[in-house]
Amino acid sequence: MAIDVPSYSSEASSSLLTLPSYSPSTDAPRYSPEPHDDEHRLVFVARKQPDSNPTSSFVKKSGNVTVLLSGQESGAALPCYTRHGIVQGEILLEEEATVLSVEIKLEGRQTVTVVDGGLELVQLFDLSQTVWSKRGENASSSPCAAVLPFSIPFPRGYNDGRGLKPLPPTFDAQFPGAPGIYVECKYSFTVTVSKSGLGGWKRQKIVSTPPFLSTVKSAPGDWHQVISTMKTSEASPLEPLECHLFIPSVQIYAISDTVPFHLQLRGSPASLLAFLSGPTPSSPKLPKGLKALGSSLKNRSPRTSSEGTRQPLFDTATPQTMPFNYNASSVRVYILRQVCVRVNGQKTWRDILLGEGKLWPLHSQTPSLRPNGADGEHSVDWEGEVRCGSDVAVGSFSSGDLVVKDFIVLDLQPPSTQTALKHHQHAHPIRLVTDSYAES
């Protein structure tokens, strides 16, 4: 069977394949961070102003050589740069006529030492640049100026043999003991000025400035629930306690942030009473009034609202305040840092307490049992806040065999007279950064 195929003329075919002509695009308008009179902002998320665009200079002088590093905070003790930052500024020379060459060097090193385990030195990078030279292949045709501008960027990362890794921040930690751990991540910027001396001798003046490398991340938003269980001994008649810690959901916080949190312990009235008061419910020393109150709480039915829904997580009804010896138990929320190193196949770590939280009972001056609305469960609520100490300057990071991890830790220590409940500690990983965004 024959099939008729329509024919097309070459003229029609070529006209279909011809592309339309294009005119060159106009240049993009000049950008201004501030709106003009006929403009307005639709959405604005600003970074903290002191860190947005530093305009001061860091000055280091040695003899007749002065180094100015631009883009620094006013009064900074050391220059500070973010990842992918650029070290730029000027070199001021007082005797430029005798200068043979001016060179700059940007270097990063990571050193990890474990006592009896060896030392590991990682050269993160080593960048050199000739700013001006009188001789050699980089010789300049013009005489050396009294002011020499320079610019040298940080690399995007370093190669540890397993791929490109981000540069770690400046970091220094020492943990004496067995085994001792010593960690240092250091960056240095060096200016070397070579001059001619008497008899043709070559003299050098070296100016070195250690910069600080930091990171910038986002600020937290809503809440994240961290659930853990405070266990009891095998022979104990008490039930375990559920621990609910609520922290800002993004779980990335600036080292300068005050992190709010809520803590709720849920369980049977007997277990809550045992944790807060001390003696076990089976002990003959338990006060008579406390036994009666615990019994009445246990038999109380779950409460609901007028619409038949459960009560909210943090109840606002009148609490049942207990005559607890609250000082006998310990409730802590704190930020913990763990420094992990691996040298010659040996892995070890040490912990640092970065900040201790402040807690206070919710709705009353003392811890209070409140119905939780399910199977006779009750709860005790606290709220509080925690932040790093003023001496903390570096966030979490990972750099090859060096890992610095941060945690928010819930620590519950029952009274010394209480043997039915076990000591409970739960560490939840978070990330600390040097700065955060602030919404407006």
Buried (B, 14 or more C-beta within 10 A) or exposed (E): EEEEEEEEEEEEEEEEEEEEEEEEEEEEEEEEEEEEEEEEEEEEEEBBEEBEEBEEBBEBEBEBBBBBBBBBBEEBEEBBBBBEBEBBBBBBBEBBEBBBBBBBBBBBBBBBBBBEBEEBEBEBBEBEEBBBBBEEEEEBEEEBBEEBEBEBEBBEBBEBEEEEBBBBBBBEBEBEEEBBBBBBBBBEBBBBBBBBEEEEEEEEBBBBBEBBBBBBBBBBEEEBEBEBEBBBEEEBEBEBBBBBBBBBEBBBBBBBBEBBBBBBBBBBBBBBBBBBBBBBBEEEEBEEEBEEBBEEBBEEEEEEEEEEEEBEBBBEEEBBBBEBEBEBBEBBBBBBBBBBBBBEEEEBEBEBEBBEBEBEBBBBEEBBBBBBBEEBBBBBBBBBBBBBEEEBBBBBBEBBBBBBBBBBBBBBBBBEBBBBBBEBBBBBEBBBBBBBBEEE
